[in-house]
Amino acid sequence: MASQLSHVINVSQFNRDNLRALFRNSSILKQNIKKSGKLDILNGKIIGLYFDEPSSRTYGSFYVAVKKLGGDVLSLNSETSSTKKGETLYDTLKCIETYCDLVVIRTGLKDSLEDLQSKIKIPIINAGDGDGEHPTQALLDVFTIREERGTVNKLIVSIIGDLKYGRTVHSLIRLLSNYDISFNFVSIDELSLDENTIRFLEGKNIKYNSYSSINDIIETTDVLYMTRIQKERLNGEEINEEFIERNLYLTQEILTNAKNNMVIMHPLPRNNEINIDIDNDPRAAYFRQMENGLYVRMALIQLLI
């Protein structure tokens, strides 16, 4: 498996076999970290974190992943690096390559890492590229479904909210296509699934249905994947906030119609689409999902180094 993956740029690099190996490794790391708190797998290694868009969970979990594996971190962003002086992403990465053994990048430039991967000598992990992909989020999402339900097959996955700009959504749909899954997409017209992803689904003959309200899908759903409306990516588009609140927000009242073993997920940050009263519901897995991100990212770093 190690020979196949030299970078993690998008989810098309993953198949059932390397996913199984990655998740097995993530589980082992989860147990070992819970037992001993810290390992020395990355002793003497330095990982670069370059984030030119804000992030709390992805940045925080990569930082802690490196530290818990016994490595060190070089942290840069567009405010603290020479990007401010007009340096290109390529030149910034050539600089990080000189000092580090691996680099984790979040950039606003969609698809920019495709082109750069062959020019950079150290492994690259894509931590989000504009509204393109967010492969490590999708990996931790699928790992979470596996941990919560014991399997990823034969499930109905309903994805709610911003399907157009949510890069998490684009990656998750592609990754889940490795399994026997059917999808429900719940959104408003302005934020419905992009053409690219629809072509992908149809090309693979994956079953999906589209709806405009969470009430339409709540009774049959196995995994409810909530997302926030990415207002920072709306190009001045007008959206009907009242309709969104009525139809794309999860309340305890709606949950009374859901399965007892349904899994509620959210890539976070959330706005108001999941009422915080739901946090105590045993079905609410989003904080466990966030914790799983740490172990999956540790397993990826270990694999690439």
Protein Blocks (a to p, Z undefined) as FASTA:
>chain_A
ZZmpmbdfbfklpcfklmmmmmmmmmmmmmmmmmnopacklgoiacddddfbdcfklmmm
mmmmmmmnopacddddfklmmklnopafklmmmmmmmmmcbdcdddfbghklmmmmmmpm
bdcddebehjlbcfklmmmmmmmmmmmnopaghiacddehjfklmmklmmmmmmmmmpcc
dddddddfklgccfklmmmmmmnopacdddfbfklmmmmpmbdcdddddfklpghiacdf
klmmmmmcccfklmmmpcfkbccddebiafklpcfklmmpmklmklmmmmmmmmmmmmmm
mmmZZ
